[in-house]
Amino acid sequence: MADILYTYKNSVYANITNKCNCSCTFCIRSQKDGIGSADTLWHEKNPSKDVVLDAIRNYDFTGFDELVFCGYGEPTCALDTLLAAAKIAKEEKGLRTRLNTNGLGNEENGRNIVSELAEVIDSVSISLNAPDSARYQEVSRPKYENGFDKMVDFAKKCKEKIKDVKWSIVDVLSNEDIERCRQISENTGIELRIRHFT
């Protein structure tokens, strides 16, 4: 059975769905079953909202002050569960909440979800992955057309409502692409974080 909550480095992560609307070429889920304390992050079937909420309520968060929504799927593909779980984490456990996302949640849910996220999410990290639309389609392989533009629009909307928003890229990108991502960071006023590929 897959872990719903797992620890990695200094944080606790919530793995609430396997569903994802991208198929990134470098995605870690195509390389191994688990990460951190989790032996496997592949759910045989996606957990119900109640199962996720119970997992959070029963988890000992001693020594941790943040819950990160990031597993082997895209958290906004399970939006109801995400919103309810983040609310519990904040109100009952006193935790900060962070969403690691591909930025296609508005498209996935057919509406602007940022105001709903802003009520329960303290920070958002959006996977930029590429410096332009063509490279993004090639690397992230989203199931939507114009995925890059939709992701950038989502990031800008988040910046209006949520205090802490960051772009995230992995250091497998070429130096030229990284510099172009820095330019997007400057143009959008959203900080860029470069992660080491593990």
TORPA-4810 file (N, C-alpha, C, O; in nm, 3 decimals):
<nodes>
NODE_1_0.084_-0.120_0.000_0.000_0.000_0.000_0.088_0.125_0.000_0.188_0.131_0.071_M
NODE_2_0.052_0.224_-0.078_0.135_0.344_-0.091_0.124_0.433_0.032_0.022_0.437_0.100_A
NODE_3_0.233_0.503_0.059_0.233_0.600_0.167_0.156_0.725_0.124_0.174_0.775_0.013_D
NODE_4_0.069_0.774_0.213_0.002_0.902_0.189_0.091_1.014_0.242_0.107_1.117_0.176_I
NODE_5_0.148_0.994_0.360_0.241_1.091_0.416_0.380_1.029_0.424_0.395_0.914_0.465_L
NODE_6_0.480_1.104_0.385_0.617_1.055_0.391_0.709_1.172_0.420_0.674_1.288_0.398_Y
NODE_7_0.827_1.142_0.470_0.925_1.247_0.498_1.036_1.241_0.395_1.076_1.134_0.350_T
NODE_8_1.084_1.359_0.358_1.196_1.371_0.265_1.274_1.494_0.307_1.220_1.604_0.317_Y
NODE_9_1.405_1.472_0.332_1.489_1.579_0.385_1.424_1.635_0.513_1.408_1.561_0.610_K
NODE_10_1.385_1.764_0.514_1.335_1.821_0.640_1.185_1.847_0.640_1.137_1.927_0.721_N
NODE_11_1.111_1.780_0.552_0.967_1.810_0.542_0.883_1.683_0.538_0.931_1.574_0.508_S
NODE_12_0.755_1.702_0.571_0.656_1.596_0.554_0.577_1.628_0.427_0.535_1.741_0.406_V
NODE_13_0.558_1.527_0.345_0.491_1.541_0.216_0.360_1.462_0.215_0.349_1.357_0.277_Y
NODE_14_0.262_1.516_0.144_0.133_1.448_0.128_0.118_1.402_-0.017_0.117_1.484_-0.109_A
NODE_15_0.105_1.272_-0.034_0.092_1.207_-0.165_-0.056_1.170_-0.183_-0.097_1.060_-0.145_N
NODE_16_-0.135_1.261_-0.241_-0.281_1.244_-0.236_-0.343_1.186_-0.363_-0.461_1.152_-0.363_I
NODE_17_-0.266_1.176_-0.470_-0.321_1.120_-0.594_-0.208_1.074_-0.686_-0.097_1.127_-0.683_T
NODE_18_-0.238_0.973_-0.768_-0.145_0.934_-0.874_-0.172_1.009_-1.003_-0.088_1.011_-1.093_N
NODE_19_-0.289_1.071_-1.013_-0.330_1.133_-1.139_-0.242_1.254_-1.170_-0.212_1.335_-1.082_K
NODE_20_-0.202_1.265_-1.296_-0.126_1.383_-1.339_-0.164_1.416_-1.483_-0.190_1.327_-1.564_C
NODE_21_-0.166_1.546_-1.512_-0.201_1.591_-1.646_-0.078_1.626_-1.730_-0.089_1.688_-1.836_N
NODE_22_0.039_1.587_-1.681_0.164_1.598_-1.758_0.232_1.461_-1.759_0.198_1.372_-1.681_C
NODE_23_0.329_1.447_-1.847_0.410_1.325_-1.850_0.555_1.368_-1.874_0.613_1.342_-1.979_S
NODE_24_0.611_1.434_-1.774_0.744_1.496_-1.787_0.851_1.391_-1.816_0.853_1.284_-1.756_C
NODE_25_0.941_1.424_-1.907_1.044_1.330_-1.949_1.138_1.290_-1.836_1.193_1.180_-1.836_T
NODE_26_1.157_1.380_-1.739_1.252_1.352_-1.631_1.182_1.314_-1.500_1.248_1.306_-1.396_F
NODE_27_1.051_1.290_-1.503_0.975_1.267_-1.379_1.033_1.150_-1.300_1.061_1.044_-1.355_C
NODE_28_1.050_1.173_-1.172_1.111_1.072_-1.085_1.023_0.949_-1.074_1.072_0.840_-1.045_I
NODE_29_0.893_0.964_-1.097_0.805_0.849_-1.079_0.824_0.743_-1.189_0.779_0.630_-1.174_R
NODE_30_0.890_0.781_-1.298_0.921_0.682_-1.402_1.053_0.610_-1.373_1.094_0.522_-1.448_S
NODE_31_1.119_0.650_-1.263_1.251_0.594_-1.232_1.254_0.509_-1.106_1.332_0.414_-1.096_Q
NODE_32_1.167_0.542_-1.008_1.165_0.462_-0.885_1.028_0.466_-0.820_0.947_0.555_-0.847_K
NODE_33_1.004_0.367_-0.734_0.871_0.352_-0.673_0.848_0.450_-0.557_0.735_0.490_-0.531_D
NODE_34_0.956_0.487_-0.489_0.940_0.572_-0.372_1.052_0.672_-0.358_1.148_0.672_-0.435_G
NODE_35_1.039_0.757_-0.259_1.141_0.857_-0.231_1.135_0.888_-0.081_1.030_0.874_-0.018_I
NODE_36_1.247_0.932_-0.025_1.247_0.962_0.119_1.210_0.839_0.200_1.264_0.731_0.177_G
NODE_37_1.118_0.856_0.295_1.080_0.746_0.384_0.977_0.652_0.320_0.942_0.550_0.379_S
NODE_38_0.930_0.685_0.201_0.825_0.605_0.137_0.885_0.491_0.053_0.968_0.515_-0.035_A
NODE_39_0.842_0.369_0.081_0.882_0.256_-0.002_0.815_0.263_-0.139_0.878_0.236_-0.241_D
NODE_40_0.688_0.299_-0.139_0.620_0.320_-0.266_0.522_0.437_-0.255_0.457_0.456_-0.152_T
NODE_41_0.514_0.514_-0.362_0.418_0.624_-0.368_0.309_0.597_-0.471_0.227_0.684_-0.502_L
NODE_42_0.308_0.474_-0.525_0.207_0.438_-0.623_0.084_0.384_-0.552_0.087_0.274_-0.497_W
NODE_43_-0.025_0.459_-0.553_-0.151_0.411_-0.494_-0.212_0.306_-0.587_-0.216_0.325_-0.708_H
NODE_44_-0.261_0.194_-0.528_-0.334_0.096_-0.610_-0.461_0.162_-0.663_-0.500_0.140_-0.778_E
NODE_45_-0.524_0.242_-0.580_-0.630_0.332_-0.625_-0.616_0.459_-0.544_-0.571_0.456_-0.429_K
NODE_46_-0.654_0.572_-0.602_-0.633_0.699_-0.534_-0.711_0.702_-0.403_-0.827_0.662_-0.399_N
NODE_47_-0.646_0.750_-0.295_-0.713_0.749_-0.165_-0.830_0.848_-0.163_-0.827_0.952_-0.228_P
NODE_48_-0.933_0.812_-0.086_-1.048_0.902_-0.070_-1.008_1.022_0.016_-0.907_1.019_0.086_S
NODE_49_-1.089_1.124_0.010_-1.065_1.242_0.093_-1.058_1.204_0.241_-0.970_1.250_0.313_K
NODE_50_-1.152_1.120_0.286_-1.156_1.081_0.428_-1.029_1.007_0.470_-0.978_1.028_0.580_D
NODE_51_-0.979_0.921_0.384_-0.856_0.847_0.415_-0.738_0.943_0.429_-0.656_0.927_0.520_V
NODE_52_-0.729_1.043_0.342_-0.621_1.142_0.350_-0.633_1.225_0.477_-0.534_1.249_0.546_V
NODE_53_-0.756_1.269_0.508_-0.776_1.351_0.628_-0.741_1.272_0.754_-0.680_1.326_0.847_L
NODE_54_-0.780_1.145_0.759_-0.746_1.061_0.875_-0.595_1.045_0.888_-0.542_1.047_0.999_D
NODE_55_-0.527_1.029_0.775_-0.381_1.014_0.778_-0.315_1.138_0.839_-0.221_1.126_0.918_A
NODE_56_-0.365_1.256_0.803_-0.308_1.381_0.857_-0.341_1.395_1.005_-0.256_1.432_1.086_I
NODE_57_-0.466_1.365_1.041_-0.507_1.377_1.182_-0.427_1.283_1.272_-0.398_1.317_1.387_R
NODE_58_-0.391_1.166_1.221_-0.325_1.064_1.304_-0.172_1.069_1.295_-0.104_0.990_1.360_N
NODE_59_-0.119_1.161_1.218_0.026_1.167_1.199_0.092_1.253_1.307_0.041_1.358_1.345_Y
NODE_60_0.206_1.207_1.355_0.281_1.284_1.454_0.377_1.379_1.381_0.479_1.337_1.327_D
NODE_61_0.342_1.506_1.380_0.423_1.606_1.310_0.531_1.670_1.399_0.587_1.773_1.364_F
NODE_62_0.558_1.609_1.513_0.660_1.663_1.604_0.791_1.686_1.528_0.843_1.596_1.462_T
NODE_63_0.844_1.806_1.540_0.969_1.840_1.474_0.952_1.895_1.333_1.049_1.934_1.269_G
NODE_64_0.827_1.898_1.285_0.798_1.952_1.152_0.697_2.066_1.162_0.606_2.061_1.244_F
NODE_65_0.714_2.168_1.079_0.621_2.281_1.086_0.549_2.308_0.954_0.477_2.406_0.940_D
NODE_66_0.571_2.218_0.856_0.512_2.241_0.724_0.468_2.108_0.663_0.534_2.005_0.680_E
NODE_67_0.355_2.112_0.592_0.311_1.997_0.513_0.314_2.039_0.366_0.254_2.139_0.327_L
NODE_68_0.385_1.959_0.284_0.401_1.988_0.142_0.316_1.892_0.061_0.329_1.770_0.073_V
NODE_69_0.229_1.946_-0.022_0.148_1.862_-0.109_0.226_1.835_-0.236_0.238_1.920_-0.324_F
NODE_70_0.281_1.712_-0.243_0.367_1.674_-0.354_0.389_1.524_-0.344_0.450_1.476_-0.249_C
NODE_71_0.339_1.449_-0.443_0.360_1.305_-0.443_0.390_1.259_-0.583_0.464_1.325_-0.656_G
NODE_72_0.333_1.146_-0.622_0.357_1.094_-0.756_0.250_1.139_-0.855_0.249_1.094_-0.970_Y
NODE_73_0.160_1.226_-0.811_0.062_1.286_-0.900_0.058_1.436_-0.880_0.129_1.490_-0.795_G
NODE_74_-0.026_1.503_-0.956_-0.044_1.648_-0.945_-0.154_1.676_-0.843_-0.269_1.637_-0.866_E
NODE_75_-0.122_1.741_-0.730_-0.223_1.759_-0.623_-0.352_1.827_-0.667_-0.458_1.795_-0.614_P
NODE_76_-0.345_1.920_-0.763_-0.468_1.990_-0.803_-0.559_1.900_-0.887_-0.671_1.941_-0.920_T
NODE_77_-0.514_1.779_-0.922_-0.602_1.681_-0.986_-0.695_1.616_-0.884_-0.788_1.545_-0.920_C
NODE_78_-0.669_1.641_-0.756_-0.757_1.594_-0.648_-0.790_1.717_-0.562_-0.762_1.720_-0.442_A
NODE_79_-0.850_1.817_-0.625_-0.865_1.948_-0.561_-0.944_1.944_-0.432_-0.903_2.004_-0.333_L
NODE_80_-1.057_1.875_-0.429_-1.139_1.870_-0.306_-1.058_1.814_-0.189_-1.063_1.866_-0.078_D
NODE_81_-0.984_1.708_-0.217_-0.899_1.647_-0.113_-0.789_1.744_-0.070_-0.763_1.760_0.049_T
NODE_82_-0.726_1.807_-0.167_-0.619_1.904_-0.138_-0.668_2.016_-0.047_-0.604_2.047_0.053_L
NODE_83_-0.780_2.076_-0.081_-0.832_2.189_-0.003_-0.870_2.146_0.139_-0.840_2.216_0.236_L
NODE_84_-0.936_2.033_0.150_-0.979_1.984_0.282_-0.858_1.946_0.367_-0.854_1.974_0.487_A
NODE_85_-0.761_1.881_0.305_-0.642_1.837_0.378_-0.558_1.955_0.425_-0.506_1.954_0.537_A
NODE_86_-0.543_2.056_0.340_-0.467_2.175_0.378_-0.535_2.248_0.494_-0.469_2.302_0.582_A
NODE_87_-0.667_2.250_0.491_-0.743_2.315_0.600_-0.718_2.245_0.734_-0.696_2.309_0.836_K
NODE_88_-0.722_2.112_0.731_-0.696_2.033_0.852_-0.553_2.057_0.901_-0.530_2.077_1.020_I
NODE_89_-0.459_2.056_0.807_-0.318_2.076_0.843_-0.297_2.209_0.913_-0.223_2.218_1.011_A
NODE_90_-0.363_2.312_0.863_-0.348_2.446_0.922_-0.424_2.459_1.054_-0.368_2.500_1.155_K
NODE_91_-0.551_2.423_1.051_-0.639_2.450_1.166_-0.620_2.352_1.282_-0.625_2.392_1.398_E
NODE_92_-0.598_2.225_1.251_-0.589_2.125_1.358_-0.445_2.093_1.396_-0.418_2.055_1.510_E
NODE_93_-0.352_2.108_1.301_-0.213_2.070_1.329_-0.121_2.192_1.340_-0.005_2.179_1.380_K
NODE_94_-0.172_2.310_1.305_-0.091_2.432_1.316_0.027_2.438_1.222_0.129_2.499_1.254_G
NODE_95_0.015_2.374_1.107_0.126_2.367_1.012_0.114_2.473_0.903_0.005_2.519_0.872_L
NODE_96_0.228_2.511_0.847_0.228_2.584_0.721_0.199_2.484_0.610_0.225_2.364_0.625_R
NODE_97_0.147_2.533_0.499_0.115_2.443_0.388_0.180_2.494_0.260_0.181_2.614_0.231_T
NODE_98_0.235_2.399_0.183_0.297_2.434_0.056_0.243_2.341_-0.053_0.226_2.221_-0.032_R
NODE_99_0.217_2.400_-0.168_0.173_2.322_-0.284_0.284_2.321_-0.388_0.327_2.427_-0.435_L
NODE_100_0.331_2.202_-0.423_0.422_2.186_-0.537_0.336_2.142_-0.655_0.271_2.037_-0.650_N
NODE_101_0.336_2.220_-0.760_0.239_2.198_-0.868_0.299_2.223_-1.007_0.400_2.291_-1.021_T
NODE_102_0.236_2.165_-1.107_0.277_2.193_-1.244_0.208_2.318_-1.300_0.236_2.359_-1.412_N
NODE_103_0.119_2.377_-1.222_0.057_2.503_-1.262_-0.058_2.491_-1.360_-0.100_2.590_-1.420_G
NODE_104_-0.110_2.369_-1.377_-0.220_2.349_-1.470_-0.352_2.319_-1.399_-0.444_2.262_-1.458_L
NODE_105_-0.360_2.358_-1.274_-0.479_2.331_-1.193_-0.605_2.401_-1.242_-0.714_2.345_-1.231_G
NODE_106_-0.591_2.522_-1.295_-0.709_2.592_-1.348_-0.766_2.516_-1.467_-0.888_2.501_-1.481_N
NODE_107_-0.677_2.468_-1.551_-0.718_2.394_-1.669_-0.783_2.261_-1.629_-0.886_2.221_-1.684_E
NODE_108_-0.721_2.195_-1.534_-0.770_2.065_-1.486_-0.911_2.075_-1.430_-0.995_1.987_-1.451_E
NODE_109_-0.936_2.184_-1.358_-1.064_2.199_-1.288_-1.165_2.286_-1.361_-1.277_2.304_-1.313_N
NODE_110_-1.127_2.340_-1.474_-1.220_2.415_-1.556_-1.262_2.549_-1.498_-1.365_2.604_-1.535_G
NODE_111_-1.180_2.602_-1.407_-1.209_2.732_-1.345_-1.084_2.783_-1.277_-0.986_2.711_-1.261_R
NODE_112_-1.088_2.910_-1.236_-0.977_2.968_-1.161_-0.987_2.923_-1.015_-1.079_2.963_-0.943_N
NODE_113_-0.893_2.839_-0.973_-0.898_2.782_-0.837_-0.811_2.858_-0.738_-0.804_2.820_-0.621_I
NODE_114_-0.745_2.966_-0.782_-0.643_3.032_-0.699_-0.701_3.090_-0.570_-0.639_3.079_-0.464_V
NODE_115_-0.820_3.149_-0.576_-0.881_3.205_-0.454_-0.907_3.095_-0.351_-0.889_3.116_-0.231_S
NODE_116_-0.949_2.978_-0.399_-0.973_2.865_-0.308_-0.841_2.818_-0.246_-0.836_2.790_-0.126_E
NODE_117_-0.737_2.811_-0.326_-0.606_2.772_-0.274_-0.555_2.872_-0.171_-0.500_2.834_-0.068_L
NODE_118_-0.575_3.000_-0.201_-0.522_3.107_-0.114_-0.577_3.100_0.028_-0.514_3.148_0.121_A
NODE_119_-0.694_3.039_0.043_-0.753_3.029_0.178_-0.679_2.930_0.267_-0.682_2.942_0.389_E
NODE_120_-0.612_2.831_0.206_-0.551_2.724_0.287_-0.404_2.694_0.254_-0.340_2.616_0.324_V
NODE_121_-0.352_2.755_0.148_-0.213_2.728_0.107_-0.128_2.852_0.133_-0.162_2.962_0.091_I
NODE_122_-0.015_2.832_0.203_0.074_2.944_0.238_0.177_2.974_0.131_0.215_3.089_0.111_D
NODE_123_0.222_2.871_0.060_0.322_2.893_-0.044_0.301_2.796_-0.159_0.250_2.685_-0.141_S
NODE_124_0.340_2.841_-0.278_0.323_2.762_-0.399_0.456_2.758_-0.474_0.521_2.860_-0.493_V
NODE_125_0.495_2.637_-0.516_0.612_2.619_-0.600_0.563_2.561_-0.732_0.503_2.454_-0.735_S
NODE_126_0.590_2.631_-0.841_0.539_2.592_-0.972_0.655_2.546_-1.059_0.753_2.618_-1.077_I
NODE_127_0.644_2.425_-1.113_0.749_2.368_-1.196_0.751_2.434_-1.333_0.662_2.411_-1.415_S
NODE_128_0.851_2.514_-1.357_0.862_2.585_-1.484_0.911_2.491_-1.595_0.856_2.489_-1.705_L
NODE_129_1.014_2.414_-1.564_1.063_2.305_-1.650_1.126_2.347_-1.783_1.214_2.277_-1.833_N
NODE_130_1.083_2.457_-1.841_1.136_2.498_-1.972_1.116_2.648_-1.992_1.027_2.707_-1.929_A
NODE_131_1.197_2.710_-2.079_1.190_2.856_-2.093_1.092_2.906_-2.199_1.073_3.027_-2.213_P
NODE_132_1.028_2.815_-2.273_0.933_2.860_-2.375_0.831_2.750_-2.405_0.845_2.636_-2.359_D
NODE_133_0.731_2.785_-2.482_0.619_2.694_-2.507_0.661_2.566_-2.580_0.617_2.457_-2.544_S
NODE_134_0.744_2.580_-2.681_0.784_2.462_-2.759_0.861_2.362_-2.674_0.833_2.242_-2.677_A
NODE_135_0.958_2.412_-2.597_1.037_2.324_-2.510_0.949_2.265_-2.399_0.967_2.150_-2.360_R
NODE_136_0.855_2.344_-2.349_0.767_2.297_-2.243_0.681_2.179_-2.292_0.667_2.078_-2.222_Y
NODE_137_0.624_2.191_-2.411_0.543_2.083_-2.467_0.629_1.957_-2.484_0.582_1.845_-2.463_Q
NODE_138_0.753_1.978_-2.522_0.845_1.866_-2.547_0.886_1.797_-2.417_0.894_1.674_-2.412_E
NODE_139_0.913_1.876_-2.313_0.966_1.822_-2.188_0.855_1.779_-2.092_0.861_1.671_-2.032_V
NODE_140_0.753_1.863_-2.076_0.647_1.835_-1.979_0.534_1.750_-2.036_0.465_1.681_-1.962_S
NODE_141_0.516_1.756_-2.167_0.414_1.678_-2.237_0.277_1.688_-2.169_0.217_1.586_-2.134_R
NODE_142_0.226_1.812_-2.150_0.095_1.829_-2.087_-0.016_1.780_-2.179_0.001_1.772_-2.300_P
NODE_143_-0.130_1.747_-2.119_-0.239_1.699_-2.203_-0.322_1.814_-2.260_-0.423_1.792_-2.327_K
NODE_144_-0.278_1.936_-2.233_-0.347_2.054_-2.286_-0.259_2.127_-2.386_-0.137_2.129_-2.374_Y
NODE_145_-0.323_2.187_-2.485_-0.249_2.274_-2.576_-0.218_2.405_-2.505_-0.290_2.445_-2.413_E
NODE_146_-0.113_2.471_-2.545_-0.073_2.599_-2.483_-0.051_2.586_-2.332_-0.079_2.678_-2.255_N
NODE_147_-0.001_2.470_-2.291_0.020_2.445_-2.149_0.111_2.548_-2.084_0.088_2.589_-1.970_G
NODE_148_0.215_2.590_-2.156_0.311_2.686_-2.102_0.242_2.817_-2.066_0.260_2.870_-1.956_F
NODE_149_0.162_2.870_-2.159_0.093_2.998_-2.135_-0.006_2.984_-2.020_-0.023_3.077_-1.940_D
NODE_150_-0.072_2.869_-2.011_-0.170_2.848_-1.903_-0.100_2.839_-1.768_-0.152_2.888_-1.667_K
NODE_151_0.018_2.778_-1.766_0.096_2.769_-1.643_0.144_2.908_-1.598_0.136_2.942_-1.480_M
NODE_152_0.193_2.988_-1.692_0.240_3.123_-1.658_0.124_3.208_-1.607_0.141_3.286_-1.513_V
NODE_153_0.008_3.195_-1.668_-0.110_3.268_-1.623_-0.149_3.227_-1.481_-0.184_3.312_-1.399_D
NODE_154_-0.143_3.098_-1.453_-0.172_3.047_-1.318_-0.075_3.106_-1.216_-0.115_3.148_-1.107_F
NODE_155_0.053_3.109_-1.251_0.155_3.163_-1.161_0.129_3.310_-1.129_0.140_3.352_-1.013_A
NODE_156_0.094_3.387_-1.230_0.064_3.529_-1.208_-0.058_3.547_-1.118_-0.060_3.634_-1.032_K
NODE_157_-0.159_3.464_-1.139_-0.279_3.470_-1.054_-0.245_3.434_-0.910_-0.297_3.495_-0.816_K
NODE_158_-0.158_3.334_-0.892_-0.115_3.297_-0.757_-0.044_3.412_-0.689_-0.066_3.439_-0.571_C
NODE_159_0.042_3.480_-0.764_0.120_3.590_-0.707_0.030_3.702_-0.654_0.066_3.772_-0.560_K
NODE_160_-0.087_3.719_-0.715_-0.181_3.822_-0.670_-0.247_3.787_-0.537_-0.288_3.876_-0.463_E
NODE_161_-0.257_3.657_-0.507_-0.336_3.613_-0.390_-0.256_3.546_-0.279_-0.298_3.545_-0.164_K
NODE_162_-0.141_3.490_-0.315_-0.063_3.410_-0.219_0.074_3.476_-0.202_0.141_3.509_-0.300_I
NODE_163_0.114_3.492_-0.078_0.233_3.571_-0.046_0.362_3.509_-0.102_0.447_3.581_-0.157_K
NODE_164_0.376_3.377_-0.089_0.502_3.311_-0.124_0.482_3.223_-0.247_0.427_3.113_-0.237_D
NODE_165_0.526_3.269_-0.363_0.516_3.194_-0.488_0.653_3.188_-0.553_0.723_3.289_-0.562_V
NODE_166_0.693_3.069_-0.598_0.824_3.051_-0.660_0.811_2.967_-0.787_0.726_2.879_-0.796_K
NODE_167_0.897_2.997_-0.883_0.919_2.907_-0.995_1.021_2.804_-0.950_1.107_2.833_-0.866_W
NODE_168_1.012_2.683_-1.004_1.110_2.580_-0.974_1.157_2.516_-1.105_1.076_2.482_-1.191_S
NODE_169_1.288_2.500_-1.119_1.342_2.424_-1.233_1.446_2.325_-1.179_1.497_2.340_-1.068_I
NODE_170_1.475_2.225_-1.260_1.576_2.126_-1.223_1.703_2.155_-1.302_1.697_2.198_-1.418_V
NODE_171_1.817_2.133_-1.240_1.944_2.174_-1.301_1.990_2.084_-1.417_2.106_2.088_-1.456_D
NODE_172_1.898_2.004_-1.473_1.931_1.928_-1.594_1.920_2.017_-1.718_1.966_1.980_-1.826_V
NODE_173_1.860_2.134_-1.703_1.847_2.228_-1.815_1.984_2.283_-1.856_2.076_2.290_-1.774_L
NODE_174_1.996_2.320_-1.982_2.121_2.381_-2.029_2.138_2.518_-1.963_2.042_2.578_-1.915_S
NODE_175_2.262_2.566_-1.961_2.288_2.698_-1.904_2.207_2.806_-1.975_2.158_2.900_-1.912_N
NODE_176_2.193_2.791_-2.105_2.115_2.889_-2.183_1.968_2.887_-2.140_1.908_2.993_-2.121_E
NODE_177_1.912_2.768_-2.125_1.772_2.758_-2.082_1.752_2.811_-1.940_1.652_2.875_-1.910_D
NODE_178_1.849_2.785_-1.854_1.841_2.836_-1.717_1.840_2.990_-1.718_1.764_3.053_-1.645_I
NODE_179_1.925_3.048_-1.802_1.928_3.195_-1.811_1.796_3.249_-1.864_1.749_3.354_-1.819_E
NODE_180_1.735_3.179_-1.959_1.605_3.222_-2.011_1.496_3.207_-1.906_1.401_3.285_-1.902_R
NODE_181_1.509_3.106_-1.821_1.414_3.090_-1.710_1.431_3.204_-1.609_1.334_3.252_-1.551_C
NODE_182_1.556_3.245_-1.589_1.580_3.361_-1.500_1.510_3.486_-1.554_1.460_3.568_-1.478_R
NODE_183_1.508_3.498_-1.686_1.442_3.613_-1.749_1.291_3.608_-1.724_1.229_3.711_-1.697_Q
NODE_184_1.233_3.489_-1.732_1.090_3.473_-1.701_1.065_3.511_-1.555_0.965_3.575_-1.523_I
NODE_185_1.156_3.470_-1.469_1.146_3.504_-1.327_1.144_3.656_-1.308_1.062_3.709_-1.233_S
NODE_186_1.234_3.724_-1.376_1.238_3.871_-1.367_1.112_3.934_-1.424_1.056_4.027_-1.366_E
NODE_187_1.069_3.884_-1.539_0.951_3.942_-1.606_0.822_3.925_-1.525_0.735_4.012_-1.527_N
NODE_188_0.813_3.813_-1.455_0.690_3.786_-1.377_0.701_3.833_-1.232_0.600_3.838_-1.161_T
NODE_189_0.822_3.867_-1.189_0.840_3.906_-1.049_0.827_3.790_-0.953_0.799_3.809_-0.835_G
NODE_190_0.847_3.668_-1.005_0.837_3.548_-0.923_0.977_3.487_-0.910_1.044_3.461_-1.010_I
NODE_191_1.019_3.464_-0.786_1.153_3.411_-0.759_1.173_3.274_-0.824_1.081_3.194_-0.832_E
NODE_192_1.295_3.249_-0.871_1.330_3.121_-0.933_1.416_3.039_-0.838_1.515_3.087_-0.784_L
NODE_193_1.376_2.913_-0.819_1.455_2.820_-0.737_1.506_2.709_-0.828_1.428_2.646_-0.899_R
NODE_194_1.637_2.686_-0.826_1.698_2.582_-0.909_1.728_2.461_-0.820_1.809_2.468_-0.728_I
NODE_195_1.659_2.350_-0.851_1.674_2.228_-0.771_1.776_2.135_-0.836_1.787_2.129_-0.958_R
NODE_196_1.848_2.063_-0.752_1.943_1.964_-0.804_1.867_1.837_-0.839_1.787_1.788_-0.759_H
NODE_197_1.891_1.784_-0.958_1.823_1.662_-1.000_1.876_1.543_-0.921_1.997_1.518_-0.916_F
NODE_198_1.783_1.469_-0.857_1.825_1.353_-0.775_1.772_1.225_-0.833_1.797_1.118_-0.778_T
</nodes>
